[in-house]
């Protein structure tokens, strides 16, 4: 599959499996799963036909592993990032001491005041991988890397969960747990992190 086609299909699957399943007439269960057959029928009905093999390729080649198939291959769901009501069932887990969040420069004033908020999603997304966090932050402008003192948050009673694709999930990150980058041109992250 052509890389551009792969990205287009991945974005469409993200839309229907995270935010708007009704757009193609599918229903997500309480854990975010839907039948692969229903998904493929819905895609075809919406003018976005997708074969079983193409779906498996999108799942396998997605660089962020956004989707997961059930062990029997009959169901599919998004790994995280939902704005619709689901309970993915990830158990609480102790995070590393430091996690990272990529954002845009334009978002910094609000984050300095309010911290990281989940917005329309279920959770704030954090990463153990700095480079991945920066790539995520670059989607909406010049990327900025924030370090989150996840170990201290966890010690203070905040609940963390980790998705099957390695994204750390937490309800919110208060500003006092965020290490902001130094000001100045070219700074993309906290010194020494």
N, C-alpha and C positions, 0 to 999 in steps of 0.2 A: 504494500500500500504506500502510495506517495506520502511523504512527510506532511505536506499541507493538508491532504485529505485526512490523514490521521489526526491532526490537530483539530480540524473542523468537526470530525465525528466525536472526538473526545469532549470538545466544548458543548456539543449538542447533548451528549450523554450526561455531562455535568449538570446542564440545565434541567433535564427531566428527572434525573435521579437525586438531585439535591434540592431543587427549588420548585419545579412546575411539572410534576408527573401528569397532572390533568391535561397538559398541552398535547399529549399523545394518547390520552385515555387509559393510563395505567394507574394502579394503586400500589402504594408502598405499605408493607405491613409495619407493625410497631417498631421493628428493628431496622427498617429502611430497605428490606428486601422486596423484590418483585420477580415474577416469573420471566425467564429469558424469552420464552415463546410470546408472552404478552408484550414484552418490550419490543421484540422484532416486529410483531404485527402492528404495534403502535407507531413505530418508526416508519414502516411502509405506508401506513395510512396517512401519515403526516408528510409524505413525499420525501422521506429520508431513508430509503430502503437500506438495510444492513443485513448481511448474511451472518450465520452463526460463526463462520470462520473469521469474517471481518470483525465481529464483536470480540472474539477471543484475541485477535491481533491488537485491537485498541486496548484491551485490558492488559495484555502482556507488554506492550511497547510504551505505555504511558509512563513518562519519566518520573512522575510523582506518585505512581501506583494509586491513582485516585479511586479505582474500582476494584471490587473483589467478587469472584464467582464462588458460589457454594461448592463444597467438596464434590457433589454430584454434577456440578455444572448446569443445574436447572434453574438456579436463582442468581441474581446479581444485585449489588448495591454499591453506593458510593461509600468510601471509607470514612469520610468526614466532610464537614463544610455545609451541612444541611441548613436551610432556612425553614423547611417544613418540619413538623413535629415528629421526631423519631427518637428512640432510645437505642443507641448502637450497642449497649451492653458491655462497654469496655470497663474492666474493673479499675478501682483506684490503684495508682502505682507511684512509687517514689521516683521523682525526676532527678536528673543530674543536677549538680549545684548551679550550673549556668545553662540557660537555653537562650535562643535568639529569636528575634522577631524582625522581619524586614518590613519597612514601611516607606512612604514617600516623604520628602522634605516638607511638603505642604501640610502633612498631618502632625508634625512635631508640636506646634503650639497647643493643639487640643490634647495630645497625649501627655504633654508636660503637666497640664491642668487636671485631666481626668484619669490618666493611665490608659491601659489598653482595654477597650470594651468590646464585647462580642458583636455588637450591632444587630443585624438581622440573623446572624448565625447562632448556633447553639453555644459555641465556645470561641475563645481566643485561640489561635493556632500558633504554636511555638515549635522551633526546630533545634535539634542538637547540632545540625550542620550549618555553619555560618554561611557558606556559599549558597546553599539552597534558600536560606532565609533572605539573602540579598536578592536572589533572582525573583523570589515572590514579591519583595518590596519594589522591584523595578517595574512591576506591571502598571503602576499608576503615577509614574514620574521618576525623578532622580532618586535612586534607592538610598536608604539610610538603615544601618544595622543597629538594633537596640539589643543590649544584653539584659536578660531577666534573671534576677537572683531567685531561681526556682527552688533551690534547696532551702533558703530562708523562708520563702512563702510556704513551702510544705511543712516546715518545722512550726510555722505559725498556724497551721491547721487548714491551709488551702488544699483542696482536692485536685489532683492531677490524674489524667488518664492518658493512655497512649493508644493511638489508632493502629490498625494492622499495617498501615504504610509508614509508621514511625513518626507521625505528627503528634506532638504533645498538646493536650487540650486542657484548658482551665477556664473557669467562668469569666474571670477578669484579672487584670494585673494592675494593682494600685501603683501610682507613680513612684512611691518610695522604694519599690523593688526593681525599678528600671534604671540601668546605667545608660545615660544618654551620651551620644558622641560629642567629642570636643567640637567647638565651633571653629569654622574655618573651611576654606575651599579644599575639596578633595577628601574630607574626612567621611568615612563610611562606617565607622564603628568605634566602640570604646577602646581607649588605649590599653594595650596589653591583653585584649581578649581575643 
